[in-house]
Amino acid sequence: MAMNDAPLKRSLSRNATREVWSERILLAGLFLEITLLLAFSKNAPWYETVSLVFANILVFAGCADEAIWGGATKADAEELQRLSEERVSAANERAAKADLARAELETKLLPRELNQEQWDFIQTLKEKFEIISIAYETDGETRWFAGEIRDAFFAAGIAVAMYARAADVHSFGTFIFDPKGFDGGRARTAEPLIEIFRKADLIGSLAVITELPTDIVRSREGMRPEMCAPLDAPMIIVGGRFVLPPRHIERAQKAAKAAMTAMEKLMSGPFGR
């Protein structure tokens, strides 16, 4: 079974320590050999003694040089290893960030759809609405999303009137039309519809309006009466979206969410009672 990094590093450190001690023992042995050679070679010719001593000194110097520069080489190798590990760690971090960014981009490229919490919430609205209207822009993704919202209301037993917007209308986000306006800071009848879109991190704005856009009014006029909802029915107006919203729109979204949160806190406090 392959060893992981920690045992390998410990084994490498132990072996390096043993190698250092082996070099020291070898140098000590050579030094001892030179000493004994000088002590016990009195009867040998002088040139033999000098030759042997010189040879041992060369071996001693070579071993000492190897020990000194070998240690320096090991230190350099350890530093290179450390730098390599840092680079690998940085590369892994960049790769993880790239994977996250790619996953976020893929999510933004997917068609919008209701999540399970939104779908379940719509099923609880039967007692609040008999009929609602849904207007949608004519691009494929927006039509598909509007159709899914319609299906959720149909499943809840709520009638839905559908209106296609003019082909030259291009908005961003979702609008909720409340024909009865506001009660303080809250929509009078459409508040449950607003809640649907608070239950998802949608790409786009969410706003309440009290007047129908003129192209929707004209669309109603061109339809059979039985296909239209009453004028006092609330309406979900599904706009388009930017796949990658510009930064100023992202900042506007955050500011809008903060303002909505502050408004809700205010309305739930003594001033909203």
C-alpha positions as protocol buffer text, in pm:
chain_id: "A"
residue {
  index: 1
  type: MET
  ca { x: 0 y: 0 z: 0 }
}
residue {
  index: 2
  type: ALA
  ca { x: 136 y: 341 z: -95 }
}
residue {
  index: 3
  type: MET
  ca { x: 257 y: 562 z: 186 }
}
residue {
  index: 4
  type: ASN
  ca { x: 113 y: 908 z: 226 }
}
residue {
  index: 5
  type: ASP
  ca { x: 320 y: 1225 z: 251 }
}
residue {
  index: 6
  type: ALA
  ca { x: 370 y: 1238 z: 629 }
}
residue {
  index: 7
  type: PRO
  ca { x: 536 y: 894 z: 675 }
}
residue {
  index: 8
  type: LEU
  ca { x: 751 y: 952 z: 368 }
}
residue {
  index: 9
  type: LYS
  ca { x: 874 y: 1284 z: 505 }
}
residue {
  index: 10
  type: ARG
  ca { x: 954 y: 1125 z: 843 }
}
residue {
  index: 11
  type: SER
  ca { x: 1140 y: 840 z: 673 }
}
residue {
  index: 12
  type: LEU
  ca { x: 1334 y: 1088 z: 460 }
}
residue {
  index: 13
  type: SER
  ca { x: 1431 y: 1288 z: 768 }
}
residue {
  index: 14
  type: ARG
  ca { x: 1551 y: 975 z: 955 }
}
residue {
  index: 15
  type: ASN
  ca { x: 1755 y: 857 z: 657 }
}
residue {
  index: 16
  type: ALA
  ca { x: 1913 y: 1200 z: 616 }
}
residue {
  index: 17
  type: THR
  ca { x: 2015 y: 1200 z: 985 }
}
residue {
  index: 18
  type: ARG
  ca { x: 2167 y: 853 z: 950 }
}
residue {
  index: 19
  type: GLU
  ca { x: 2358 y: 964 z: 642 }
}
residue {
  index: 20
  type: VAL
  ca { x: 2507 y: 1259 z: 832 }
}
residue {
  index: 21
  type: TRP
  ca { x: 2620 y: 1034 z: 1116 }
}
residue {
  index: 22
  type: SER
  ca { x: 2764 y: 782 z: 870 }
}
residue {
  index: 23
  type: GLU
  ca { x: 2974 y: 1059 z: 714 }
}
residue {
  index: 24
  type: ARG
  ca { x: 3098 y: 1167 z: 1057 }
}
residue {
  index: 25
  type: ILE
  ca { x: 3191 y: 810 z: 1148 }
}
residue {
  index: 26
  type: LEU
  ca { x: 3377 y: 772 z: 817 }
}
residue {
  index: 27
  type: LEU
  ca { x: 3574 y: 1093 z: 879 }
}
residue {
  index: 28
  type: ALA
  ca { x: 3655 y: 983 z: 1234 }
}
residue {
  index: 29
  type: GLY
  ca { x: 3777 y: 644 z: 1104 }
}
residue {
  index: 30
  type: LEU
  ca { x: 4001 y: 810 z: 846 }
}
residue {
  index: 31
  type: PHE
  ca { x: 4143 y: 1045 z: 1107 }
}
residue {
  index: 32
  type: LEU
  ca { x: 4212 y: 748 z: 1334 }
}
residue {
  index: 33
  type: GLU
  ca { x: 4375 y: 557 z: 1048 }
}
residue {
  index: 34
  type: ILE
  ca { x: 4613 y: 848 z: 978 }
}
residue {
  index: 35
  type: THR
  ca { x: 4700 y: 872 z: 1348 }
}
residue {
  index: 36
  type: LEU
  ca { x: 4771 y: 496 z: 1374 }
}
residue {
  index: 37
  type: LEU
  ca { x: 4968 y: 502 z: 1052 }
}
residue {
  index: 38
  type: LEU
  ca { x: 5197 y: 775 z: 1189 }
}
residue {
  index: 39
  type: ALA
  ca { x: 5228 y: 593 z: 1522 }
}
residue {
  index: 40
  type: PHE
  ca { x: 5311 y: 244 z: 1389 }
}
residue {
  index: 41
  type: SER
  ca { x: 5509 y: 314 z: 1072 }
}
residue {
  index: 42
  type: LYS
  ca { x: 5840 y: 412 z: 1232 }
}
residue {
  index: 43
  type: ASN
  ca { x: 6026 y: 119 z: 1072 }
}
residue {
  index: 44
  type: ALA
  ca { x: 5873 y: 172 z: 727 }
}
residue {
  index: 45
  type: PRO
  ca { x: 6051 y: 380 z: 462 }
}
residue {
  index: 46
  type: TRP
  ca { x: 5964 y: 749 z: 494 }
}
residue {
  index: 47
  type: TYR
  ca { x: 5829 y: 775 z: 141 }
}
residue {
  index: 48
  type: GLU
  ca { x: 5587 y: 486 z: 206 }
}
residue {
  index: 49
  type: THR
  ca { x: 5457 y: 652 z: 519 }
}
residue {
  index: 50
  type: VAL
  ca { x: 5424 y: 990 z: 348 }
}
residue {
  index: 51
  type: SER
  ca { x: 5245 y: 833 z: 50 }
}
residue {
  index: 52
  type: LEU
  ca { x: 4995 y: 648 z: 271 }
}
residue {
  index: 53
  type: VAL
  ca { x: 4934 y: 955 z: 486 }
}
residue {
  index: 54
  type: PHE
  ca { x: 4887 y: 1172 z: 177 }
}
residue {
  index: 55
  type: ALA
  ca { x: 4643 y: 920 z: 27 }
}
residue {
  index: 56
  type: ASN
  ca { x: 4441 y: 908 z: 347 }
}
residue {
  index: 57
  type: ILE
  ca { x: 4442 y: 1288 z: 370 }
}
residue {
  index: 58
  type: LEU
  ca { x: 4300 y: 1302 z: 17 }
}
residue {
  index: 59
  type: VAL
  ca { x: 4025 y: 1054 z: 110 }
}
residue {
  index: 60
  type: PHE
  ca { x: 3958 y: 1249 z: 431 }
}
residue {
  index: 61
  type: ALA
  ca { x: 3936 y: 1577 z: 237 }
}
residue {
  index: 62
  type: GLY
  ca { x: 3705 y: 1421 z: -21 }
}
residue {
  index: 63
  type: CYS
  ca { x: 3474 y: 1282 z: 247 }
}
residue {
  index: 64
  type: ALA
  ca { x: 3473 y: 1612 z: 435 }
}
residue {
  index: 65
  type: ASP
  ca { x: 3399 y: 1802 z: 115 }
}
residue {
  index: 66
  type: GLU
  ca { x: 3116 y: 1563 z: 33 }
}
residue {
  index: 67
  type: ALA
  ca { x: 2971 y: 1604 z: 383 }
}
residue {
  index: 68
  type: ILE
  ca { x: 2987 y: 1985 z: 365 }
}
residue {
  index: 69
  type: TRP
  ca { x: 2854 y: 2033 z: 14 }
}
residue {
  index: 70
  type: GLY
  ca { x: 2621 y: 1735 z: 37 }
}
residue {
  index: 71
  type: GLY
  ca { x: 2453 y: 1901 z: 335 }
}
residue {
  index: 72
  type: ALA
  ca { x: 2423 y: 2226 z: 142 }
}
residue {
  index: 73
  type: THR
  ca { x: 2275 y: 2037 z: -154 }
}
residue {
  index: 74
  type: LYS
  ca { x: 2020 y: 1870 z: 74 }
}
residue {
  index: 75
  type: ALA
  ca { x: 1923 y: 2206 z: 219 }
}
residue {
  index: 76
  type: ASP
  ca { x: 1875 y: 2343 z: -133 }
}
residue {
  index: 77
  type: ALA
  ca { x: 1673 y: 2036 z: -228 }
}
residue {
  index: 78
  type: GLU
  ca { x: 1450 y: 2081 z: 78 }
}
residue {
  index: 79
  type: GLU
  ca { x: 1397 y: 2449 z: -9 }
}
residue {
  index: 80
  type: LEU
  ca { x: 1312 y: 2356 z: -368 }
}
residue {
  index: 81
  type: GLN
  ca { x: 1069 y: 2094 z: -236 }
}
residue {
  index: 82
  type: ARG
  ca { x: 907 y: 2352 z: -8 }
}
residue {
  index: 83
  type: LEU
  ca { x: 871 y: 2599 z: -296 }
}
residue {
  index: 84
  type: SER
  ca { x: 731 y: 2324 z: -517 }
}
residue {
  index: 85
  type: GLU
  ca { x: 473 y: 2232 z: -253 }
}
residue {
  index: 86
  type: GLU
  ca { x: 374 y: 2598 z: -219 }
}
residue {
  index: 87
  type: ARG
  ca { x: 329 y: 2625 z: -595 }
}
residue {
  index: 88
  type: VAL
  ca { x: 125 y: 2304 z: -604 }
}
residue {
  index: 89
  type: SER
  ca { x: -91 y: 2432 z: -317 }
}
residue {
  index: 90
  type: ALA
  ca { x: -142 y: 2766 z: -494 }
}
residue {
  index: 91
  type: ALA
  ca { x: -225 y: 2586 z: -819 }
}
residue {
  index: 92
  type: ASN
  ca { x: -477 y: 2365 z: -639 }
}
residue {
  index: 93
  type: GLU
  ca { x: -636 y: 2672 z: -481 }
}
residue {
  index: 94
  type: ARG
  ca { x: -661 y: 2844 z: -819 }
}
residue {
  index: 95
  type: ALA
  ca { x: -809 y: 2529 z: -970 }
}
residue {
  index: 96
  type: ALA
  ca { x: -1067 y: 2509 z: -689 }
}
residue {
  index: 97
  type: LYS
  ca { x: -1164 y: 2874 z: -746 }
}
residue {
  index: 98
  type: ALA
  ca { x: -1188 y: 2811 z: -1120 }
}
residue {
  index: 99
  type: ASP
  ca { x: -1411 y: 2508 z: -1060 }
}
residue {
  index: 100
  type: LEU
  ca { x: -1636 y: 2716 z: -832 }
}
residue {
  index: 101
  type: ALA
  ca { x: -1653 y: 2999 z: -1087 }
}
residue {
  index: 102
  type: ARG
  ca { x: -1734 y: 2750 z: -1363 }
}
residue {
  index: 103
  type: ALA
  ca { x: -2008 y: 2591 z: -1152 }
}
residue {
  index: 104
  type: GLU
  ca { x: -2158 y: 2935 z: -1078 }
}
residue {
  index: 105
  type: LEU
  ca { x: -2143 y: 3025 z: -1447 }
}
residue {
  index: 106
  type: GLU
  ca { x: -2309 y: 2697 z: -1545 }
}
residue {
  index: 107
  type: THR
  ca { x: -2585 y: 2769 z: -1292 }
}
residue {
  index: 108
  type: LYS
  ca { x: -2638 y: 3114 z: -1442 }
}
residue {
  index: 109
  type: LEU
  ca { x: -2648 y: 2970 z: -1793 }
}
residue {
  index: 110
  type: LEU
  ca { x: -2921 y: 2721 z: -1703 }
}
residue {
  index: 111
  type: PRO
  ca { x: -3284 y: 2823 z: -1760 }
}
residue {
  index: 112
  type: ARG
  ca { x: -3456 y: 2963 z: -1453 }
}
residue {
  index: 113
  type: GLU
  ca { x: -3685 y: 2727 z: -1272 }
}
residue {
  index: 114
  type: LEU
  ca { x: -3887 y: 2712 z: -953 }
}
residue {
  index: 115
  type: ASN
  ca { x: -3719 y: 2527 z: -669 }
}
residue {
  index: 116
  type: GLN
  ca { x: -3911 y: 2282 z: -454 }
}
residue {
  index: 117
  type: GLU
  ca { x: -3971 y: 2537 z: -178 }
}
residue {
  index: 118
  type: GLN
  ca { x: -4127 y: 2780 z: -426 }
}
residue {
  index: 119
  type: TRP
  ca { x: -4343 y: 2510 z: -580 }
}
residue {
  index: 120
  type: ASP
  ca { x: -4466 y: 2394 z: -239 }
}
residue {
  index: 121
  type: PHE
  ca { x: -4538 y: 2752 z: -132 }
}
residue {
  index: 122
  type: ILE
  ca { x: -4752 y: 2812 z: -441 }
}
residue {
  index: 123
  type: GLN
  ca { x: -4960 y: 2507 z: -348 }
}
residue {
  index: 124
  type: THR
  ca { x: -5064 y: 2688 z: -27 }
}
residue {
  index: 125
  type: LEU
  ca { x: -5210 y: 2990 z: -210 }
}
residue {
  index: 126
  type: LYS
  ca { x: -5544 y: 2831 z: -316 }
}
residue {
  index: 127
  type: GLU
  ca { x: -5734 y: 3019 z: -43 }
}
residue {
  index: 128
  type: LYS
  ca { x: -5575 y: 3353 z: -136 }
}
residue {
  index: 129
  type: PHE
  ca { x: -5625 y: 3368 z: -513 }
}
residue {
  index: 130
  type: GLU
  ca { x: -5889 y: 3240 z: -754 }
}
residue {
  index: 131
  type: ILE
  ca { x: -5705 y: 3366 z: -1059 }
}
residue {
  index: 132
  type: ILE
  ca { x: -5379 y: 3545 z: -1135 }
}
residue {
  index: 133
  type: SER
  ca { x: -5219 y: 3680 z: -1450 }
}
residue {
  index: 134
  type: ILE
  ca { x: -4873 y: 3607 z: -1587 }
}
residue {
  index: 135
  type: ALA
  ca { x: -4711 y: 3826 z: -1853 }
}
residue {
  index: 136
  type: TYR
  ca { x: -4387 y: 3722 z: -2017 }
}
residue {
  index: 137
  type: GLU
  ca { x: -4135 y: 3843 z: -2269 }
}
residue {
  index: 138
  type: THR
  ca { x: -4109 y: 3647 z: -2591 }
}
residue {
  index: 139
  type: ASP
  ca { x: -3759 y: 3497 z: -2566 }
}
residue {
  index: 140
  type: GLY
  ca { x: -3749 y: 3121 z: -2517 }
}
residue {
  index: 141
  type: GLU
  ca { x: -3602 y: 3112 z: -2167 }
}
residue {
  index: 142
  type: THR
  ca { x: -3854 y: 3361 z: -2029 }
}
residue {
  index: 143
  type: ARG
  ca { x: -4151 y: 3181 z: -2192 }
}
residue {
  index: 144
  type: TRP
  ca { x: -4029 y: 2853 z: -2043 }
}
residue {
  index: 145
  type: PHE
  ca { x: -3996 y: 3000 z: -1692 }
}
residue {
  index: 146
  type: ALA
  ca { x: -4338 y: 3167 z: -1715 }
}
residue {
  index: 147
  type: GLY
  ca { x: -4486 y: 2835 z: -1824 }
}
residue {
  index: 148
  type: GLU
  ca { x: -4339 y: 2661 z: -1520 }
}
residue {
  index: 149
  type: ILE
  ca { x: -4489 y: 2925 z: -1288 }
}
residue {
  index: 150
  type: ARG
  ca { x: -4825 y: 2877 z: -1464 }
}
residue {
  index: 151
  type: ASP
  ca { x: -4806 y: 2500 z: -1416 }
}
residue {
  index: 152
  type: ALA
  ca { x: -4740 y: 2543 z: -1043 }
}
residue {
  index: 153
  type: PHE
  ca { x: -5052 y: 2759 z: -1006 }
}
residue {
  index: 154
  type: PHE
  ca { x: -5256 y: 2515 z: -1215 }
}
residue {
  index: 155
  type: ALA
  ca { x: -5142 y: 2235 z: -983 }
}
residue {
  index: 156
  type: ALA
  ca { x: -5267 y: 2442 z: -688 }
}
residue {
  index: 157
  type: GLY
  ca { x: -5609 y: 2480 z: -851 }
}
residue {
  index: 158
  type: ILE
  ca { x: -5562 y: 2850 z: -933 }
}
residue {
  index: 159
  type: ALA
  ca { x: -5665 y: 2978 z: -1277 }
}
residue {
  index: 160
  type: VAL
  ca { x: -5402 y: 3164 z: -1479 }
}
residue {
  index: 161
  type: ALA
  ca { x: -5434 y: 3413 z: -1764 }
}
residue {
  index: 162
  type: MET
  ca { x: -5125 y: 3443 z: -1984 }
}
residue {
  index: 163
  type: TYR
  ca { x: -5017 y: 3754 z: -2175 }
}
residue {
  index: 164
  type: ALA
  ca { x: -4728 y: 3775 z: -2421 }
}
residue {
  index: 165
  type: ARG
  ca { x: -4549 y: 4108 z: -2410 }
}
residue {
  index: 166
  type: ALA
  ca { x: -4454 y: 4307 z: -2718 }
}
residue {
  index: 167
  type: ALA
  ca { x: -4156 y: 4170 z: -2909 }
}
residue {
  index: 168
  type: ASP
  ca { x: -3960 y: 4493 z: -2865 }
}
residue {
  index: 169
  type: VAL
  ca { x: -3994 y: 4492 z: -2483 }
}
residue {
  index: 170
  type: HIS
  ca { x: -3680 y: 4384 z: -2300 }
}
residue {
  index: 171
  type: SER
  ca { x: -3671 y: 4424 z: -1924 }
}
residue {
  index: 172
  type: PHE
  ca { x: -3462 y: 4267 z: -1653 }
}
residue {
  index: 173
  type: GLY
  ca { x: -3597 y: 4078 z: -1354 }
}
residue {
  index: 174
  type: THR
  ca { x: -3946 y: 4013 z: -1222 }
}
residue {
  index: 175
  type: PHE
  ca { x: -4227 y: 4261 z: -1155 }
}
residue {
  index: 176
  type: ILE
  ca { x: -4539 y: 4205 z: -946 }
}
residue {
  index: 177
  type: PHE
  ca { x: -4846 y: 4410 z: -1038 }
}
residue {
  index: 178
  type: ASP
  ca { x: -5073 y: 4486 z: -743 }
}
residue {
  index: 179
  type: PRO
  ca { x: -5392 y: 4661 z: -860 }
}
residue {
  index: 180
  type: LYS
  ca { x: -5473 y: 4778 z: -508 }
}
residue {
  index: 181
  type: GLY
  ca { x: -5140 y: 4943 z: -438 }
}
residue {
  index: 182
  type: PHE
  ca { x: -4963 y: 4947 z: -103 }
}
residue {
  index: 183
  type: ASP
  ca { x: -5067 y: 4933 z: 259 }
}
residue {
  index: 184
  type: GLY
  ca { x: -4777 y: 5113 z: 420 }
}
residue {
  index: 185
  type: GLY
  ca { x: -4469 y: 4933 z: 292 }
}
residue {
  index: 186
  type: ARG
  ca { x: -4647 y: 4612 z: 184 }
}
residue {
  index: 187
  type: ALA
  ca { x: -4844 y: 4525 z: -128 }
}
residue {
  index: 188
  type: ARG
  ca { x: -5214 y: 4494 z: -44 }
}
residue {
  index: 189
  type: THR
  ca { x: -5296 y: 4174 z: -237 }
}
residue {
  index: 190
  type: ALA
  ca { x: -4978 y: 4057 z: -410 }
}
residue {
  index: 191
  type: GLU
  ca { x: -4756 y: 4005 z: -105 }
}
residue {
  index: 192
  type: PRO
  ca { x: -4778 y: 3621 z: -132 }
}
residue {
  index: 193
  type: LEU
  ca { x: -4662 y: 3646 z: -496 }
}
residue {
  index: 194
  type: ILE
  ca { x: -4364 y: 3853 z: -387 }
}
residue {
  index: 195
  type: GLU
  ca { x: -4281 y: 3587 z: -130 }
}
residue {
  index: 196
  type: ILE
  ca { x: -4247 y: 3327 z: -407 }
}
residue {
  index: 197
  type: PHE
  ca { x: -3947 y: 3507 z: -551 }
}
residue {
  index: 198
  type: ARG
  ca { x: -3789 y: 3582 z: -215 }
}
residue {
  index: 199
  type: LYS
  ca { x: -3742 y: 3207 z: -178 }
}
residue {
  index: 200
  type: ALA
  ca { x: -3472 y: 3189 z: -446 }
}
residue {
  index: 201
  type: ASP
  ca { x: -3150 y: 3369 z: -529 }
}
residue {
  index: 202
  type: LEU
  ca { x: -3274 y: 3493 z: -865 }
}
residue {
  index: 203
  type: ILE
  ca { x: -3052 y: 3674 z: -1112 }
}
residue {
  index: 204
  type: GLY
  ca { x: -3238 y: 3998 z: -1153 }
}
residue {
  index: 205
  type: SER
  ca { x: -3444 y: 4254 z: -971 }
}
residue {
  index: 206
  type: LEU
  ca { x: -3781 y: 4212 z: -799 }
}
residue {
  index: 207
  type: ALA
  ca { x: -4016 y: 4510 z: -788 }
}
residue {
  index: 208
  type: VAL
  ca { x: -4383 y: 4587 z: -723 }
}
residue {
  index: 209
  type: ILE
  ca { x: -4574 y: 4811 z: -964 }
}
residue {
  index: 210
  type: THR
  ca { x: -4928 y: 4953 z: -945 }
}
residue {
  index: 211
  type: GLU
  ca { x: -4982 y: 5036 z: -1314 }
}
residue {
  index: 212
  type: LEU
  ca { x: -4982 y: 4789 z: -1600 }
}
residue {
  index: 213
  type: PRO
  ca { x: -4729 y: 4849 z: -1880 }
}
residue {
  index: 214
  type: THR
  ca { x: -4900 y: 4977 z: -2194 }
}
residue {
  index: 215
  type: ASP
  ca { x: -4796 y: 4680 z: -2408 }
}
residue {
  index: 216
  type: ILE
  ca { x: -4975 y: 4444 z: -2168 }
}
residue {
  index: 217
  type: VAL
  ca { x: -5287 y: 4661 z: -2181 }
}
residue {
  index: 218
  type: ARG
  ca { x: -5279 y: 4641 z: -2563 }
}
residue {
  index: 219
  type: SER
  ca { x: -5223 y: 4265 z: -2543 }
}
residue {
  index: 220
  type: ARG
  ca { x: -5537 y: 4229 z: -2330 }
}
residue {
  index: 221
  type: GLU
  ca { x: -5739 y: 4435 z: -2577 }
}
residue {
  index: 222
  type: GLY
  ca { x: -5650 y: 4197 z: -2857 }
}
residue {
  index: 223
  type: MET
  ca { x: -5758 y: 3883 z: -2667 }
}
residue {
  index: 224
  type: ARG
  ca { x: -6098 y: 3721 z: -2623 }
}
residue {
  index: 225
  type: PRO
  ca { x: -6257 y: 3828 z: -2293 }
}
residue {
  index: 226
  type: GLU
  ca { x: -6274 y: 3472 z: -2162 }
}
residue {
  index: 227
  type: MET
  ca { x: -5897 y: 3444 z: -2199 }
}
residue {
  index: 228
  type: CYS
  ca { x: -5831 y: 3746 z: -1979 }
}
residue {
  index: 229
  type: ALA
  ca { x: -5825 y: 3776 z: -1603 }
}
residue {
  index: 230
  type: PRO
  ca { x: -6017 y: 4056 z: -1429 }
}
residue {
  index: 231
  type: LEU
  ca { x: -5832 y: 4386 z: -1408 }
}
residue {
  index: 232
  type: ASP
  ca { x: -5818 y: 4356 z: -1029 }
}
residue {
  index: 233
  type: ALA
  ca { x: -5626 y: 4025 z: -1049 }
}
residue {
  index: 234
  type: PRO
  ca { x: -5260 y: 4052 z: -946 }
}
residue {
  index: 235
  type: MET
  ca { x: -5002 y: 3978 z: -1212 }
}
residue {
  index: 236
  type: ILE
  ca { x: -4654 y: 3830 z: -1227 }
}
residue {
  index: 237
  type: ILE
  ca { x: -4454 y: 3995 z: -1506 }
}
residue {
  index: 238
  type: VAL
  ca { x: -4160 y: 3773 z: -1600 }
}
residue {
  index: 239
  type: GLY
  ca { x: -3877 y: 3972 z: -1756 }
}
residue {
  index: 240
  type: GLY
  ca { x: -3557 y: 3858 z: -1916 }
}
residue {
  index: 241
  type: ARG
  ca { x: -3226 y: 3830 z: -1744 }
}
residue {
  index: 242
  type: PHE
  ca { x: -2861 y: 3897 z: -1796 }
}
residue {
  index: 243
  type: VAL
  ca { x: -2663 y: 3575 z: -1791 }
}
residue {
  index: 244
  type: LEU
  ca { x: -2380 y: 3765 z: -1624 }
}
residue {
  index: 245
  type: PRO
  ca { x: -2520 y: 4083 z: -1467 }
}
residue {
  index: 246
  type: PRO
  ca { x: -2292 y: 4388 z: -1486 }
}
residue {
  index: 247
  type: ARG
  ca { x: -2132 y: 4494 z: -1160 }
}
residue {
  index: 248
  type: HIS
  ca { x: -2348 y: 4803 z: -1119 }
}
residue {
  index: 249
  type: ILE
  ca { x: -2659 y: 4584 z: -1142 }
}
residue {
  index: 250
  type: GLU
  ca { x: -2515 y: 4344 z: -884 }
}
residue {
  index: 251
  type: ARG
  ca { x: -2456 y: 4641 z: -653 }
}
residue {
  index: 252
  type: ALA
  ca { x: -2810 y: 4762 z: -717 }
}
residue {
  index: 253
  type: GLN
  ca { x: -2946 y: 4415 z: -634 }
}
residue {
  index: 254
  type: LYS
  ca { x: -2760 y: 4411 z: -303 }
}
residue {
  index: 255
  type: ALA
  ca { x: -2883 y: 4760 z: -221 }
}
residue {
  index: 256
  type: ALA
  ca { x: -3240 y: 4661 z: -307 }
}
residue {
  index: 257
  type: LYS
  ca { x: -3221 y: 4351 z: -88 }
}
residue {
  index: 258
  type: ALA
  ca { x: -3081 y: 4556 z: 199 }
}
residue {
  index: 259
  type: ALA
  ca { x: -3358 y: 4815 z: 158 }
}
residue {
  index: 260
  type: MET
  ca { x: -3623 y: 4542 z: 153 }
}
residue {
  index: 261
  type: THR
  ca { x: -3481 y: 4385 z: 468 }
}
residue {
  index: 262
  type: ALA
  ca { x: -3477 y: 4724 z: 642 }
}
residue {
  index: 263
  type: MET
  ca { x: -3837 y: 4787 z: 532 }
}
residue {
  index: 264
  type: GLU
  ca { x: -3948 y: 4450 z: 669 }
}
residue {
  index: 265
  type: LYS
  ca { x: -3781 y: 4519 z: 1003 }
}
residue {
  index: 266
  type: LEU
  ca { x: -3945 y: 4861 z: 1016 }
}
residue {
  index: 267
  type: MET
  ca { x: -4289 y: 4719 z: 936 }
}
residue {
  index: 268
  type: SER
  ca { x: -4253 y: 4446 z: 1197 }
}
residue {
  index: 269
  type: GLY
  ca { x: -4159 y: 4705 z: 1463 }
}
residue {
  index: 270
  type: PRO
  ca { x: -4378 y: 4954 z: 1648 }
}
residue {
  index: 271
  type: PHE
  ca { x: -4404 y: 5179 z: 1339 }
}
residue {
  index: 272
  type: GLY
  ca { x: -4562 y: 4903 z: 1136 }
}
residue {
  index: 273
  type: ARG
  ca { x: -4834 y: 4819 z: 1386 }
}
